Structure formats: structure tokens, C-alpha cells
Amino acid sequence: MFKPKQIAPFFSMTPMQLSETLREIHVVYPLHQTPLGSFLLTEKDLSIIETYLKTKMLFGNKKLTLVHLKDYIERKREEEENVAPDWLHMIQSIS
């Protein structure tokens, strides 16, 4: 049975270390020691994670945590859910 690697979610890592860690833990990371609950990554989140890591490296942010990543992914998920289809905007603007 797969058991994710346990590391403290507030432990600072370089973008490369975080990338390696995410590769090791695949798509599930339980944050039992925090009030954040369970942090589940899906295949859809991988592109968000890549963008996050590239942006952090580009701007020289050397230390990251899984908590920062979790907040970022949740914000991106909410943005995607709140995006209505184009046809809906057109109907709303007409009425």
C-alpha cells in the first residue's frame, strides 16, 4: 500500500526540493498535524504546480512550503470554478 512521505507542511524548501517531494508523494499528501485537513492533488493540478514552481524560481523566491502551495492551488481551483462559459456572459449582458 502506498504511504506518502511525511514531512512538515511548514518546512521551507527550494522550488527544486518541493518538486522532488511532490514527485515522491505522487498525488496524495495528508497534512495531519495542521488544521488544514487533507490536501489531495489531482492530475489537473500538475500544470498549476508547474506554473507555481516556475514563477517562484523566476522571481527568486528560494523558500516554499506545502502550505503556500496548497493555498495557491485552492485559489486557482476557485478561479476555475467561478469562470462561467462565454455564452452565459452573453445571455446575461443581453437580458
Secondary structure as GFF3:
##gff-version 3
##sequence-region A 1 95
A	DSSP	alpha_helix	15	25	.	.	.	ID=ss1
A	DSSP	beta_strand	28	30	.	.	.	ID=ss2
A	DSSP	beta_strand	38	40	.	.	.	ID=ss3
A	DSSP	alpha_helix	45	58	.	.	.	ID=ss4
A	DSSP	alpha_helix	66	81	.	.	.	ID=ss5
A	DSSP	alpha_helix	86	94	.	.	.	ID=ss6
###
